[in-house]
């Protein structure tokens, strides 16, 4: 069995050329040619000296169909520093209750942890300020870590 242009019939080549010049995809052309695969169509076009190569899909897509790339998402608001400070007085482990923010702070002497102690958000173990730090969208977290 031989491979190459000899395997392509004249009517197949005409169909391929017409569809390719009309902007049809290689998949669409292969569906119109029984027994031909997308790769065989692309191989034929690649080896053909008189068929133009396509650089990208954008060159054959009508401009009305193209959409503008989405702009950058707005960054999350910075948490004001006063929202991150522990309640006054801070809450130690023994005084921690269900309605207190459980964001831990390290005490320099290392004897005990203190906790934020502010009022909780209803859907979080933290106050609103610490919730914004603890629960960030994945993309934003990845951007900051890199």
Buried (B, 14 or more C-beta within 10 A) or exposed (E): EEEEEEEBEEEBBEBBBEBBEEEBBBEBBBEBBEEBEBEBBBBBBEEBEEBEEBEEEEEEEEEEEEEEEEEEEEEEEEBEEEBBEBBEEBBBEEEBEEEBBBBBBEEEEEEEBBBBBBEBBEEBBBBBBBBBEEEBEEEEEEEEEE
